[in-house]
C-alpha cells in the first residue's frame, strides 16, 4: 500500500466499502469500485440509500462503476522499469506489483493494488457427511439448536428463521447467537463520512407503506417501512445523530408496536424516538 498509486475494488458490498473507507483515511490512492448490481451496498440499502452513499463515495474522489463485473485479472508490465518473478507477476524497480483488470464490458484498468469483496458463505464444509443438517448454513431452531442433541450453532454460520418473514436466513451477524423467535437483519456502519444503517425490511414491496424524509443537498435519507400500523424496517443515511436512535426502531419492530397514533410524526427530519419509546412503555 505504501508504494501503490492505484487501487481497484471488486464489489461494492459491506466488506469492500468498509475496507476502502478505512484505506482512504491513510492512503490517498486513486480508487475505482466496480459492482455487478445497479447500486452500491445492494444487500443492505434500497436504491435511494445506495445513491446517497454513492454520492458520498464520488465526493471522496472514488470512481464507481455499476452493472459491470471483472472477467480477468492479469499481471501487467505497467511502468517503465519492471521485472517478473517466478509466477509471472510483474514488479517495478521499486517493488510495486502491477495488474490489468478487464471488465465484462471490455473496459480495462491498471492497478497496483486490488481489494476483492465478492460475497461470503459460512465455512461449514467440515460438517458435510455428518448428522448435522446443513442448508446455506447450519440449520438451527429458535434456541440455536441443531437437529443433533446438545449441538448448537451461533453467529455467522447459523441459519435460522427471519423474524419478519419466517423464512430461513443466514444474516451473518452476532445477534444471531441468542435464543429468540427469529433473527432480524441489523447493520450499522460509518462509510466515507456517512453513517449508514438498515434494520429489518428496507426495500419497497406491495403491502408496505414507506414514510420517507430525504434532503439530497445534505445527503440525508431516512425511510421507515410500515405494514399496517407496525414498523417492519428502516434504512438511514446521514450523520451519526440520524442513526443513534435506531435501537428504538428495532425494539418496536420486535414488539410489533402499534404506532397508528404517531404515524403523522414520522416524516419529519427529526423524530422524537424517546417520546415514542415512553408512550410505548406506558401502553
Secondary structure, DSSP 8 states (H G I E B T S, - for coil): --S-SEEEEE--SHHHHHHHHHHTTT---EEEEEESSSSSSTTT--HHHHHHHHHHHHHTT-EEEES--EEEEEE---SSSEEE-TTS-EEETT--B-EEEEETTS-EEEESEEEE--------GGGTTSSS-BSSSEE--TTSB-SSTT-B--GGGEEEEBTTT--EE---STTTTS-SS-B--EEEEEETTEEEEEEE--S--TT-EEEEEEETTTTEEEEEEEETTEEEEEEEEE-HHHHTTHHHHHHHHHHT-B-GGGGGGTTSSS--HHHHHHHHHH-
